[in-house]
Amino acid sequence: MATPGPGATQKIIHVLVSALAASCLIFPGASVAGSRCHKDLVCDSAGVFTEQQMKDLETYHAALREQYDIDYRIMVADNIGDLSAYAAKIFASAEIGQHSKSRKGMFLLLDPAQDQVRLEISAGLDAVYTDGFVAYLQQRQMVPFFQANRVADGILATTEMIVTRAQDAEAGKEFIAPEQLPDNLSIGAGAKTQAHIGSGYQQPQPTAASPSTPLSHGMSPEQVVAAYHYALSQNMGSPDLDIYSSETREMKKTWVVTPAQMRNELNAYRKCDIDQTAYIKDNTLAVVRYKVDQRQCAPYFLVMEDGAWRLDFRTMMENIRFNVSNEWHFDMSRPLPYADAFADWDFNKNGYPFPQRKLRWGINVNTDYRKDITTIHKIFPDTPAASMGLREGDIILRWDGIKKPDHKKIVKSMDALEDGETLTVEVIRDGQPLTFNLKAPPKVK
């Protein structure tokens, strides 16, 4: 019997590794040497994802499956040969779509060694995720991240847009009804493209030959936001636009901005209505915010800098988060310099905004963790707090027995106190210590 040479042996090893990696898709929870499989969702034999990124992908997988009935899988493996043939084979053998009631399945396959990526779509989804859309998604969203050698981020960002497309399709009733689908879990669409991993990221080029660059001087906050949307429409990915604050420009130099992201953001905001523009901090900060129930459109923060309003994406990035449905909410663990612009809204414990209800206390407190002090930030008129004797700017030393409390402990205390229950509050005002004996107001029903 002939002994295979080194080249043949290497080829056999590659085939075995690829087959083993695929087995975790076919057999959920399988433990395979050289392959990291997370449940039956992601297999990564190339070591692309961190544990946190695997968890993030799981969150998106759950959203696609639970909200849009899409069975979405990802596989990353090196040297798997013909990508299209291999993707079709895994799509069938792993029965991708079996976890969907309407048999809708998607399969993203990346081969870093061959520098190729392919996204397969089942017959139940090809009306929504067409060949053209899939190719656009790969080339205009995924590849720019790959060029910057941020492979995992590219797949995560692409998955976000897959969710967004599902939202739009659901709203427009574009999904094919289950009774109209074929019986087999067949592939309906798909596209393969070069990944260009590590080839070097370049900013998107403007769509017009020489579009006018927006300048912020003389603009109102709303006009600056409109100028930013114009920049998105023209593919202006430069971090040095005049409408950005200095800190935003520095931060954006490290960003990967894709044409698909710009188009996606612009399309989202076109569906929203501005609620109001709020000016705070002696007109040095401003917020352009949208209607409270339009959570796909996060507020824009602006700072007065060099005599002009400029977008403060740095603070937005630090304080605003998005869930898998692209709904914005605040990170409640962080102090928000723009908080006064939302005084007439309520926020739940997870930071999601709601129309303001009747206030039980009418006190807003703020903690400066760097200085380790908590102050009375705002007392709302015509509320119980307005007659308690406390004033804005009071430094809280002790609240109901809690020494040097932060804002979270105070809010927890206020929520826990029963109607009429007494508490003692010690503050410093103008350098003088003061003590107040207060009664908890009736709870709002």
Kinemage of the C-alpha trace (Angstrom):
@kinemage 1
@onewidth
@group {chain A} dominant
@subgroup {mainchain}
@vectorlist {calphas} color= white
{ca met a 1} P 0.000 0.000 0.000
{ca ala a 2} L 1.418 3.374 -1.017
{ca thr a 3} L 2.235 5.922 1.676
{ca pro a 4} L 0.889 9.429 0.993
{ca gly a 5} L 3.493 12.162 0.569
{ca pro a 6} L 3.729 15.304 2.752
{ca gly a 7} L 1.401 17.312 0.496
{ca ala a 8} L -1.243 14.607 0.463
{ca thr a 9} L -0.958 14.163 4.231
{ca gln a 10} L -1.446 17.887 4.754
{ca lys a 11} L -4.506 17.841 2.500
{ca ile a 12} L -5.995 14.917 4.436
{ca ile a 13} L -5.425 16.759 7.732
{ca his a 14} L -7.168 19.875 6.388
{ca val a 15} L -10.156 17.814 5.269
{ca leu a 16} L -10.365 16.064 8.650
{ca val a 17} L -10.158 19.332 10.595
{ca ser a 18} L -12.854 20.867 8.409
{ca ala a 19} L -15.096 17.847 8.831
{ca leu a 20} L -14.602 17.884 12.596
{ca ala a 21} L -15.385 21.600 12.720
{ca ala a 22} L -18.559 20.971 10.762
{ca ser a 23} L -19.613 18.261 13.200
{ca cys a 24} L -20.303 20.815 15.905
{ca leu a 25} L -22.939 22.310 13.620
{ca ile a 26} L -24.474 18.902 13.033
{ca phe a 27} L -24.164 17.689 16.626
{ca pro a 28} L -24.934 20.566 19.047
{ca gly a 29} L -22.524 20.900 21.934
{ca ala a 30} L -19.892 18.612 20.417
{ca ser a 31} L -16.362 19.085 21.728
{ca val a 32} L -13.878 18.872 18.878
{ca ala a 33} L -10.103 19.104 19.052
{ca gly a 34} L -8.886 22.312 17.445
{ca ser a 35} L -12.410 23.713 17.152
{ca arg a 36} L -14.358 26.057 19.431
{ca cys a 37} L -18.077 25.488 19.068
{ca his a 38} L -20.662 27.496 20.943
{ca lys a 39} L -23.858 25.489 21.296
{ca asp a 40} L -24.991 24.750 17.734
{ca leu a 41} L -24.574 28.337 16.566
{ca val a 42} L -20.900 29.151 15.982
{ca cys a 43} L -17.906 26.963 15.173
{ca asp a 44} L -14.516 28.667 15.090
{ca ser a 45} L -11.525 26.445 14.360
{ca ala a 46} L -9.460 29.476 13.262
{ca gly a 47} L -9.561 31.220 16.659
{ca val a 48} L -11.193 34.391 15.321
{ca phe a 49} L -13.676 35.092 18.144
{ca thr a 50} L -13.107 35.896 21.804
{ca glu a 51} L -15.426 34.363 24.387
{ca gln a 52} L -17.269 37.679 24.750
{ca gln a 53} L -17.758 37.943 21.001
{ca met a 54} L -19.164 34.415 20.969
{ca lys a 55} L -21.667 35.499 23.631
{ca asp a 56} L -22.560 38.624 21.633
{ca leu a 57} L -23.230 36.482 18.580
{ca glu a 58} L -25.412 34.199 20.681
{ca thr a 59} L -27.543 37.222 21.610
{ca tyr a 60} L -28.081 38.087 17.948
{ca his a 61} L -28.772 34.448 17.119
{ca ala a 62} L -31.460 34.359 19.806
{ca ala a 63} L -33.060 37.550 18.475
{ca leu a 64} L -33.160 36.239 14.909
{ca arg a 65} L -34.617 32.924 16.019
{ca glu a 66} L -37.135 34.197 18.571
{ca gln a 67} L -38.287 37.388 16.856
{ca tyr a 68} L -37.948 36.546 13.155
{ca asp a 69} L -37.854 32.728 13.104
{ca ile a 70} L -34.453 32.602 11.363
{ca asp a 71} L -31.993 29.786 12.112
{ca tyr a 72} L -28.588 31.472 11.677
{ca arg a 73} L -25.233 29.667 11.948
{ca ile a 74} L -21.604 30.710 11.565
{ca met a 75} L -18.519 28.663 10.782
{ca val a 76} L -14.884 29.797 10.535
{ca ala a 77} L -12.316 27.262 9.299
{ca asp a 78} L -9.089 27.293 7.283
{ca asn a 79} L -8.384 25.623 3.929
{ca ile a 80} L -11.757 24.015 3.277
{ca gly a 81} L -11.446 23.986 -0.509
{ca asp a 82} L -14.339 24.994 -2.752
{ca leu a 83} L -16.250 27.408 -0.506
{ca ser a 84} L -19.538 27.278 -2.416
{ca ala a 85} L -19.643 23.479 -2.566
{ca tyr a 86} L -18.627 23.159 1.075
{ca ala a 87} L -21.252 25.683 2.197
{ca ala a 88} L -23.963 23.792 0.310
{ca lys a 89} L -22.820 20.517 1.862
{ca ile a 90} L -22.875 21.874 5.430
{ca phe a 91} L -26.171 23.667 4.832
{ca ala a 92} L -27.742 20.323 3.961
{ca ser a 93} L -25.958 18.033 6.443
{ca ala a 94} L -26.466 20.385 9.392
{ca glu a 95} L -30.087 20.921 8.330
{ca ile a 96} L -29.739 24.658 8.753
{ca gly a 97} L -33.267 25.932 9.121
{ca gln a 98} L -34.427 23.039 11.301
{ca his a 99} L -34.683 25.339 14.334
{ca ser a 100} L -37.045 27.635 12.425
{ca lys a 101} L -40.771 26.900 12.414
{ca ser a 102} L -40.958 28.189 8.848
{ca arg a 103} L -37.620 26.543 7.856
{ca lys a 104} L -35.767 29.811 7.275
{ca gly a 105} L -31.993 29.379 7.532
{ca met a 106} L -28.784 31.377 7.015
{ca phe a 107} L -25.193 30.135 7.031
{ca leu a 108} L -22.101 32.365 7.110
{ca leu a 109} L -18.885 30.549 6.164
{ca leu a 110} L -15.446 32.193 6.384
{ca asp a 111} L -12.135 30.663 5.328
{ca pro a 112} L -9.376 33.067 6.520
{ca ala a 113} L -6.593 30.980 4.939
{ca gln a 114} L -8.222 31.154 1.497
{ca asp a 115} L -9.378 34.720 2.202
{ca gln a 116} L -12.961 33.971 1.160
{ca val a 117} L -16.380 34.392 2.741
{ca arg a 118} L -19.815 33.137 1.705
{ca leu a 119} L -23.320 33.707 3.054
{ca glu a 120} L -25.957 31.108 2.164
{ca ile a 121} L -29.684 31.841 2.344
{ca ser a 122} L -32.558 29.339 2.434
{ca ala a 123} L -35.448 29.429 -0.011
{ca gly a 124} L -37.640 31.005 2.653
{ca leu a 125} L -35.456 34.097 2.834
{ca asp a 126} L -34.291 34.770 -0.713
{ca ala a 127} L -37.039 37.337 -1.296
{ca val a 128} L -35.629 39.390 1.602
{ca tyr a 129} L -31.909 38.589 1.484
{ca thr a 130} L -31.452 38.631 -2.284
{ca asp a 131} L -28.163 37.792 -4.016
{ca gly a 132} L -27.648 41.503 -4.588
{ca phe a 133} L -28.271 42.409 -0.953
{ca val a 134} L -26.009 39.606 0.286
{ca ala a 135} L -23.200 40.725 -2.023
{ca tyr a 136} L -23.691 44.327 -0.873
{ca leu a 137} L -23.606 43.211 2.761
{ca gln a 138} L -20.343 41.361 2.256
{ca gln a 139} L -18.525 43.921 0.134
{ca arg a 140} L -19.784 47.144 1.734
{ca gln a 141} L -20.060 46.071 5.371
{ca met a 142} L -18.030 42.961 6.108
{ca val a 143} L -14.965 43.441 3.899
{ca pro a 144} L -13.985 46.922 5.231
{ca phe a 145} L -13.654 45.396 8.716
{ca phe a 146} L -11.700 42.469 7.285
{ca gln a 147} L -9.362 44.892 5.519
{ca ala a 148} L -8.619 46.467 8.903
{ca asn a 149} L -7.872 42.949 10.210
{ca arg a 150} L -10.927 43.114 12.486
{ca val a 151} L -12.526 39.886 11.330
{ca ala a 152} L -14.712 39.198 14.365
{ca asp a 153} L -15.967 42.800 14.437
{ca gly a 154} L -16.850 42.513 10.755
{ca ile a 155} L -18.964 39.422 11.344
{ca leu a 156} L -20.645 41.031 14.359
{ca ala a 157} L -21.399 44.224 12.413
{ca thr a 158} L -22.769 42.178 9.521
{ca thr a 159} L -24.968 40.194 11.891
{ca glu a 160} L -26.366 43.474 13.250
{ca met a 161} L -27.394 44.453 9.720
{ca ile a 162} L -28.944 41.037 9.139
{ca val a 163} L -31.151 41.746 12.169
{ca thr a 164} L -31.979 45.238 10.861
{ca arg a 165} L -32.977 43.814 7.478
{ca ala a 166} L -35.225 41.308 9.256
{ca gln a 167} L -36.901 44.173 11.142
{ca asp a 168} L -37.572 46.063 7.913
{ca ala a 169} L -38.879 42.937 6.202
{ca glu a 170} L -41.174 42.133 9.122
{ca ala a 171} L -42.596 45.651 9.045
{ca gly a 172} L -43.168 45.417 5.298
{ca lys a 173} L -44.424 41.803 5.442
{ca glu a 174} L -41.767 40.672 2.956
{ca phe a 175} L -41.191 37.213 4.463
{ca ile a 176} L -42.712 34.355 2.485
{ca ala a 177} L -45.538 32.544 4.268
{ca pro a 178} L -44.584 29.011 5.495
{ca glu a 179} L -47.284 27.344 3.378
{ca gln a 180} L -45.701 28.824 0.235
{ca leu a 181} L -42.259 27.313 0.889
{ca pro a 182} L -40.875 24.099 -0.637
{ca asp a 183} L -40.662 21.017 1.573
{ca asn a 184} L -36.866 20.702 1.513
{ca leu a 185} L -34.443 22.981 3.348
{ca ser a 186} L -32.881 24.192 0.116
{ca ile a 187} L -30.547 27.074 -0.578
{ca gly a 188} L -32.361 29.952 -2.219
{ca ala a 189} L -29.672 32.614 -2.536
{ca gly a 190} L -26.116 33.401 -1.590
{ca ala a 191} L -22.923 35.132 -2.599
{ca lys a 192} L -19.193 34.518 -2.273
{ca thr a 193} L -16.564 37.234 -2.161
{ca gln a 194} L -12.901 37.789 -1.407
{ca ala a 195} L -12.456 38.680 2.266
{ca his a 196} L -9.326 40.869 1.774
{ca ile a 197} L -8.255 40.184 5.362
{ca gly a 198} L -5.508 42.555 6.506
{ca ser a 199} L -5.194 44.256 3.114
{ca gly a 200} L -5.560 47.714 4.665
{ca tyr a 201} L -8.705 49.696 5.436
{ca gln a 202} L -9.490 52.865 3.501
{ca gln a 203} L -12.171 55.414 4.322
{ca pro a 204} L -15.257 55.244 2.053
{ca gln a 205} L -14.988 57.570 -0.926
{ca pro a 206} L -17.645 60.285 -1.402
{ca thr a 207} L -20.331 59.410 -3.936
{ca ala a 208} L -20.074 62.783 -5.685
{ca ala a 209} L -16.909 63.909 -7.438
{ca ser a 210} L -16.486 66.915 -5.132
{ca pro a 211} L -19.338 67.143 -2.608
{ca ser a 212} L -19.433 70.269 -0.472
{ca thr a 213} L -17.987 69.508 2.956
{ca pro a 214} L -20.392 70.671 5.690
{ca leu a 215} L -19.098 73.472 7.938
{ca ser a 216} L -20.597 73.943 11.386
{ca his a 217} L -20.106 77.699 11.911
{ca gly a 218} L -23.399 79.570 11.941
{ca met a 219} L -25.450 76.369 12.142
{ca ser a 220} L -28.050 75.488 14.762
{ca pro a 221} L -27.819 72.024 16.386
{ca glu a 222} L -30.591 70.733 14.111
{ca gln a 223} L -28.745 72.062 11.061
{ca val a 224} L -25.552 70.322 12.188
{ca val a 225} L -27.474 67.036 12.461
{ca ala a 226} L -28.916 67.632 8.977
{ca ala a 227} L -25.373 68.279 7.703
{ca tyr a 228} L -24.240 65.004 9.259
{ca his a 229} L -27.059 63.148 7.511
{ca tyr a 230} L -25.985 64.805 4.265
{ca ala a 231} L -22.440 63.548 4.902
{ca leu a 232} L -23.826 60.025 5.366
{ca ser a 233} L -25.725 60.272 2.089
{ca gln a 234} L -22.499 61.282 0.322
{ca asn a 235} L -20.362 58.489 1.845
{ca met a 236} L -18.198 61.009 3.706
{ca gly a 237} L -16.372 58.697 6.084
{ca ser a 238} L -13.590 61.131 6.977
{ca pro a 239} L -13.008 61.580 10.736
{ca asp a 240} L -11.958 65.208 10.196
{ca leu a 241} L -15.303 66.779 9.290
{ca asp a 242} L -15.830 70.242 10.758
{ca ile a 243} L -19.158 69.173 12.272
{ca tyr a 244} L -17.332 66.828 14.705
{ca ser a 245} L -15.949 67.871 18.084
{ca ser a 246} L -12.193 67.571 18.574
{ca glu a 247} L -12.602 64.476 20.781
{ca thr a 248} L -14.934 62.932 18.215
{ca arg a 249} L -12.354 63.417 15.461
{ca glu a 250} L -9.673 61.661 17.483
{ca met a 251} L -12.015 58.793 18.314
{ca lys a 252} L -13.236 58.364 14.725
{ca lys a 253} L -9.666 57.945 13.491
{ca thr a 254} L -9.748 54.473 15.081
{ca trp a 255} L -13.179 53.556 13.678
{ca val a 256} L -14.046 51.409 10.714
{ca val a 257} L -16.892 53.189 8.923
{ca thr a 258} L -18.544 51.252 6.109
{ca pro a 259} L -20.870 52.465 3.334
{ca ala a 260} L -23.461 49.961 4.542
{ca gln a 261} L -23.361 51.396 8.071
{ca met a 262} L -23.805 54.948 6.797
{ca arg a 263} L -26.721 53.949 4.605
{ca asn a 264} L -28.303 51.962 7.443
{ca glu a 265} L -28.060 54.868 9.911
{ca leu a 266} L -29.449 57.353 7.411
{ca asn a 267} L -32.406 55.112 6.547
{ca ala a 268} L -33.234 54.661 10.237
{ca tyr a 269} L -33.312 58.394 10.988
{ca arg a 270} L -35.427 59.164 7.934
{ca lys a 271} L -38.257 57.309 9.686
{ca cys a 272} L -38.059 59.398 12.882
{ca asp a 273} L -39.368 62.802 13.920
{ca ile a 274} L -37.429 65.346 15.982
{ca asp a 275} L -39.126 65.910 19.329
{ca gln a 276} L -37.156 68.974 20.392
{ca thr a 277} L -33.725 70.543 20.711
{ca ala a 278} L -32.722 71.146 24.329
{ca tyr a 279} L -30.017 73.642 25.342
{ca ile a 280} L -28.325 73.036 28.699
{ca lys a 281} L -25.273 74.008 30.773
{ca asp a 282} L -25.569 77.721 29.913
{ca asn a 283} L -25.996 76.900 26.222
{ca thr a 284} L -22.690 75.043 26.021
{ca leu a 285} L -24.357 71.666 25.382
{ca ala a 286} L -27.350 70.740 23.244
{ca val a 287} L -29.352 67.609 22.483
{ca val a 288} L -31.375 66.949 19.338
{ca arg a 289} L -33.733 64.226 20.427
{ca tyr a 290} L -36.457 62.242 18.700
{ca lys a 291} L -39.893 61.184 19.890
{ca val a 292} L -39.675 59.009 22.974
{ca asp a 293} L -41.334 56.007 21.324
{ca gln a 294} L -38.990 56.098 18.298
{ca arg a 295} L -36.179 54.161 19.927
{ca gln a 296} L -34.412 53.312 16.666
{ca cys a 297} L -33.233 56.938 16.612
{ca ala a 298} L -30.864 57.798 19.436
{ca pro a 299} L -30.488 61.451 20.452
{ca tyr a 300} L -27.561 63.445 19.106
{ca phe a 301} L -25.295 65.233 21.594
{ca leu a 302} L -23.633 68.498 20.578
{ca val a 303} L -21.054 70.687 22.283
{ca met a 304} L -20.278 74.363 21.673
{ca glu a 305} L -16.643 74.361 20.563
{ca asp a 306} L -14.725 77.255 18.986
{ca gly a 307} L -17.957 79.194 18.598
{ca ala a 308} L -19.809 76.445 16.713
{ca trp a 309} L -22.045 73.493 17.517
{ca arg a 310} L -20.284 70.184 16.882
{ca leu a 311} L -21.395 66.571 17.263
{ca asp a 312} L -20.138 64.918 20.447
{ca phe a 313} L -20.007 61.261 19.400
{ca arg a 314} L -17.428 60.571 22.108
{ca thr a 315} L -19.982 61.118 24.892
{ca met a 316} L -22.682 59.361 22.872
{ca met a 317} L -20.485 56.264 22.581
{ca glu a 318} L -19.764 56.316 26.312
{ca asn a 319} L -23.404 56.597 27.383
{ca ile a 320} L -25.723 55.177 24.703
{ca arg a 321} L -26.200 51.454 24.147
{ca phe a 322} L -28.317 49.472 21.660
{ca asn a 323} L -30.099 46.160 22.073
{ca val a 324} L -30.400 43.495 19.375
{ca ser a 325} L -33.482 45.264 18.001
{ca asn a 326} L -31.402 48.453 17.580
{ca glu a 327} L -33.355 50.263 20.301
{ca trp a 328} L -31.265 52.789 22.202
{ca his a 329} L -30.978 53.136 25.961
{ca phe a 330} L -28.611 54.808 28.406
{ca asp a 331} L -25.909 53.039 30.387
{ca met a 332} L -27.310 53.844 33.829
{ca ser a 333} L -24.006 53.054 35.543
{ca arg a 334} L -22.371 56.146 34.043
{ca pro a 335} L -22.946 59.836 34.872
{ca leu a 336} L -24.485 61.673 31.920
{ca pro a 337} L -23.374 65.278 31.255
{ca tyr a 338} L -26.458 65.765 29.055
{ca ala a 339} L -28.976 64.511 31.651
{ca asp a 340} L -30.809 67.858 31.969
{ca ala a 341} L -32.022 67.538 28.382
{ca phe a 342} L -34.138 64.546 29.431
{ca ala a 343} L -35.664 65.947 32.631
{ca asp a 344} L -39.183 65.521 31.228
{ca trp a 345} L -38.668 61.820 30.385
{ca asp a 346} L -38.594 58.786 32.649
{ca phe a 347} L -36.069 55.961 32.326
{ca asn a 348} L -36.382 52.430 33.656
{ca lys a 349} L -33.561 50.629 35.461
{ca asn a 350} L -32.110 49.491 32.114
{ca gly a 351} L -32.007 53.034 30.747
{ca tyr a 352} L -34.917 52.842 28.276
{ca pro a 353} L -36.887 56.110 27.911
{ca phe a 354} L -40.605 56.530 28.586
{ca pro a 355} L -43.007 59.479 28.712
{ca gln a 356} L -42.767 61.061 32.129
{ca arg a 357} L -45.262 59.919 34.698
{ca lys a 358} L -46.241 61.813 37.818
{ca leu a 359} L -43.153 62.161 40.016
{ca arg a 360} L -43.234 60.711 43.516
{ca trp a 361} L -40.268 62.690 44.874
{ca gly a 362} L -39.209 65.145 42.194
{ca ile a 363} L -35.496 64.877 43.009
{ca asn a 364} L -32.714 64.169 40.556
{ca val a 365} L -29.328 63.334 42.101
{ca asn a 366} L -25.971 63.012 40.383
{ca thr a 367} L -22.741 61.297 41.458
{ca asp a 368} L -19.288 62.483 40.420
{ca tyr a 369} L -17.227 59.344 41.009
{ca arg a 370} L -13.939 61.127 40.378
{ca lys a 371} L -14.620 63.573 43.215
{ca asp a 372} L -16.570 60.981 45.229
{ca ile a 373} L -19.507 63.324 45.856
{ca thr a 374} L -23.245 63.124 45.203
{ca thr a 375} L -25.278 66.292 44.778
{ca ile a 376} L -28.899 67.341 44.404
{ca his a 377} L -28.830 67.864 40.657
{ca lys a 378} L -32.396 69.044 40.086
{ca ile a 379} L -35.574 69.624 42.073
{ca phe a 380} L -38.656 69.673 39.889
{ca pro a 381} L -41.299 72.336 40.527
{ca asp a 382} L -44.731 71.342 41.802
{ca thr a 383} L -43.410 68.096 43.302
{ca pro a 384} L -43.032 67.000 46.959
{ca ala a 385} L -39.288 67.742 46.833
{ca ala a 386} L -39.980 71.414 46.123
{ca ser a 387} L -41.214 71.868 49.712
{ca met a 388} L -38.701 69.644 51.529
{ca gly a 389} L -36.048 72.327 52.018
{ca leu a 390} L -33.413 70.679 49.844
{ca arg a 391} L -31.779 72.760 47.124
{ca glu a 392} L -30.032 72.080 43.866
{ca gly a 393} L -26.291 71.905 44.496
{ca asp a 394} L -26.573 70.472 48.021
{ca ile a 395} L -23.815 67.910 48.646
{ca ile a 396} L -25.298 64.789 50.250
{ca leu a 397} L -23.267 63.486 53.205
{ca arg a 398} L -25.759 60.935 54.513
{ca trp a 399} L -29.095 59.672 53.211
{ca asp a 400} L -31.353 57.609 55.471
{ca gly a 401} L -28.348 56.250 57.364
{ca ile a 402} L -26.225 55.624 54.249
{ca lys a 403} L -22.924 57.486 54.481
{ca lys a 404} L -21.696 59.156 51.262
{ca pro a 405} L -24.243 57.364 49.041
{ca asp a 406} L -24.056 57.403 45.263
{ca his a 407} L -27.097 58.132 43.095
{ca lys a 408} L -27.977 54.428 42.700
{ca lys a 409} L -28.234 53.881 46.471
{ca ile a 410} L -30.365 57.001 46.878
{ca val a 411} L -32.760 55.962 44.115
{ca lys a 412} L -33.025 52.483 45.649
{ca ser a 413} L -33.760 54.026 49.050
{ca met a 414} L -36.444 56.342 47.658
{ca asp a 415} L -38.150 53.433 45.900
{ca ala a 416} L -38.085 51.272 49.048
{ca leu a 417} L -39.489 53.826 51.518
{ca glu a 418} L -43.175 53.406 52.317
{ca asp a 419} L -45.672 56.273 52.279
{ca gly a 420} L -45.067 58.625 55.222
{ca glu a 421} L -41.928 56.804 56.388
{ca thr a 422} L -39.372 59.214 57.855
{ca leu a 423} L -35.741 59.593 56.870
{ca thr a 424} L -32.876 61.899 57.789
{ca val a 425} L -30.785 63.626 55.138
{ca glu a 426} L -27.525 65.435 55.920
{ca val a 427} L -26.076 67.851 53.358
{ca ile a 428} L -23.437 70.541 52.943
{ca arg a 429} L -24.707 73.851 51.554
{ca asp a 430} L -22.349 76.767 51.005
{ca gly a 431} L -19.867 75.073 53.323
{ca gln a 432} L -22.389 74.662 56.146
{ca pro a 433} L -23.791 71.303 57.360
{ca leu a 434} L -27.587 71.013 57.390
{ca thr a 435} L -29.916 68.219 58.521
{ca phe a 436} L -33.427 67.563 57.200
{ca asn a 437} L -36.027 65.189 58.602
{ca leu a 438} L -38.225 64.208 55.672
{ca lys a 439} L -41.303 62.083 55.065
{ca ala a 440} L -41.574 59.840 52.037
{ca pro a 441} L -44.360 61.064 49.735
{ca pro a 442} L -47.167 58.729 48.612
{ca lys a 443} L -46.189 56.226 45.957
{ca val a 444} L -47.431 56.968 42.463
{ca lys a 445} L -49.931 54.399 41.237
